[in-house]
Each structure stands twice: as C-alpha cells, then as structure tokens.
Amino acid sequence: MDTANVPWPKSLWAGVTPPGPDLPELTGPVEADVVVIGAGFTGLSTALHLREAGVDVAVIEAMEPGWGASGRNNGQVIPTLSRPDPEDIIKRYGAAGERLVGLIRDSASILFDLTRRYQIQAEAEQNGWIQPVHSPGRIKIAERRVRQWSKHGAPVELLSREQMRTLLGSDAWFGGFWNKTGGHINPLALARGLARVVLEQGGRIYARSPVESYERKGDRWIVRTKNGEISARSLIVATNAYTGEFSKQLSPGIASEVMPVLSWQMATQPLSDEARKTIIPGRQSMSDTHGELYFARYDARNRLVTGGNVVGLGDKTERLKVMVAERLKRLWPQIGDIKFDYVWNGYVGMTTDFLPRMHRLGPNAYGWTGCNGRGVALSVALGDEFSKVVRGLPESELALPFSEPVPIAAHGLMRLLAPFMLLVYRRRDAKEMA
C-alpha cells in the first residue's frame, strides 16, 4: 500500500499534539540486533527497554508512530483486562498467568513511572480509574473483581452507590470499584514522546515503510518493504489490530485470530468550571459495566472525552453526536449544552475470549495481539517483557504465556458481522443479573 497520501485521523489528539520527530523511510539494506515491526506503544516500549540494556534496535512503521490504535484511543490507563479476572487468567495460563496478573496489576504504574522518568509530556494524570456498575445486580462484578485483585496486591476499593455519586456526580450507577493507580494520558503525545526517547537513546525508527513480509534466512530474520530490508537476529511483531491492514502476508496467523472492531471516540467543547465541580470532579477516568460501554475522562483542556457506537447506514458521525449527547445529559443533567468538536475512530483488536495472545513466531521471534480495549497500560508494560525475552531471559521468569495462533473461523465474514454485536450487547445490558 502507498502510504504517502493516507491521512491522519481528525482526532482531538492529532489536533492538539505537537508533531513527532522527523523520521526517514527505509531504503536499501539495514542491519540491527533486533527489528520491531510497529511503532505503537508495544513496539516503542520494547525498543526503549532494549536501548536501556544497550541492544541495537530498529523499529519499522507503516505510517508514523501513534498513527494506529496507540494514537487514537480514549487514553484511559486501566490496570485490568476488560472481562477476564485474575482467576480466569491463572486458570488458562498457570504460572505464566500468575506472572501476567502481576504485570497487569502494575501496568498503570509502569506507564506513569516511564513518563516521569523520561519527562514525556503526555498530559498524564494518575488519579485513578473507576468502574461503576449500571444495575444493582452488576455489583457482583465489582465485588468479584475487588476480591480477586486484592488477593494479588492491587490497590482496589469497593464503592457504594453514595460514594460513586460523589466521585462521578451522577445517580446513574449503583456502586462499583476503583483502582487508584489508573488514570489517563494523551495517547498520541505518549507515542510521539516514546519515539523521541527511543531516538535519544540511540534507537532507529523508520516511518512510512509498510512491511510486506518477513522470513527466516539462516540465523537472521529478513524484514522486507517496497524499498528496503532489515536483517536482524531477533524479531518482534507489534501490530495488533492493524496486522493485516497494509499487507495480508505480514503475519497471517496473528491477523486471523484478532478481530479489528471499529471504536468511535468523541471530545466535547471544554466544560465550564461550574460543570466540572460536580462531573467527575477528581478527574479520574471512568468506564462502566455496559457491553455498549459508557466511558469518559477529561483532557488537559477540560474537554470530556467519551465515545459510542452505532450500526447501520447513514451519517454515523451525526448520529453519534445526537446519541451520545442524549446519553451525557441523562448521566449528568447538570452538564448544560453539549457540542462535540472532534469525532474519530480506529480499530480495537478483539479476541474471542477477551484474553491477549502472545506467540513464538520462530527462533528469536515473538508477537502478540488482542488488547481488547485495555491496550494502553498493558502494551507499554509488555514492552519490557519482550525486551527481556529477546535478550535471553528465561521464559519461566516472564509474564508471557505463549500459545499457538488460533484463527477465528470465517474471519472475513465475522469481521462484517462484528458491528452488529452491539445489538446483542444492548439486550444484555438491559437485563438484570440473577
């Protein structure tokens, strides 16, 4: 694919974030110790941790750092998975699952500590993440998560309906829980900041150079683009939901086991000082228990950054503006007039069981996919794990439960049908738990 004329999404983050570093395209042959495909959070975090250990690394990106999901998401830093809880993860993966639970528990702090260590200007606010429950029966979800995450040392707390009303400024929810290590960032600023740090640490990043294929030749990995190639001892594939978007030959096993689902994000005009006194006054990030997720956080300019989804034909942007404005007024009647300055979208990488998938792709080659809407903190945290595995640390010490790729049956058809799962979620959301 020719990427020269592919535009940036017209997102809030693209509108307010300073430009990233000027990066070259890949031309001719290049050698590195490790080659990383994808300059999103995982790829850049991996490269940074490799450079901290003195390892020569080259990152190759189809567009620019943060062009994909890492620069388009809501920016919530959440130290949990979307649905599986610690017991589910450990039951599936055993000892490696226990280590993964520990990594997820610490993932938000890992991200915020990284921004502080390198003074990355990513509008970072580590003021907690809240998950309110949208019906009385859903309090069982919060109770289970607090019980399980507390057992593994997470700083979580169960919240009553009254406490939730105080924290969020709304009567719409029935309690829930929160984790004080969470928060939110400007995701594109984080991606561009990580890219700058990688370069400052002596790493290389090649942009606007879609990888067409990779193969093993002798004891090296050869990564090819239209105009060049990189030869390296080790390979990391960090392309997640965009794995098959630029080349169907890039990594078919990974591309066929993840479902790229379109997620819409929106940003209001800045809220008034008066409204912000009662609408999430502590500026935490929030995402609730709806399958059709209700979520919101402030940006540094006091815009409420939220989103939604629609199915069917017509102007989805205008339909979303109406639908989400009505939702916000229902949740926060005191919000006043609502206007949206930005509406944008991008892919979220979903798996059938909502668990991330880590893979060995060959000798000294690894990859992963399946952020399932929890990719910000997890992606950054996984960078250190992948840097360790290619440096030869034993897998028994790492939070990388490897498995073989399992393609989704009728992947192309299911991709067409996936948006209609929204109708199923709405029906489930309307039902009370037994």
Summary of the structure (lengths in Angstrom):
residues: 434
radius of gyration: 21.0
end to end distance: 50.4
largest distance: 65.7
contacts: 1552
relative contact order: 0.20
helix: 36%
strand: 23%
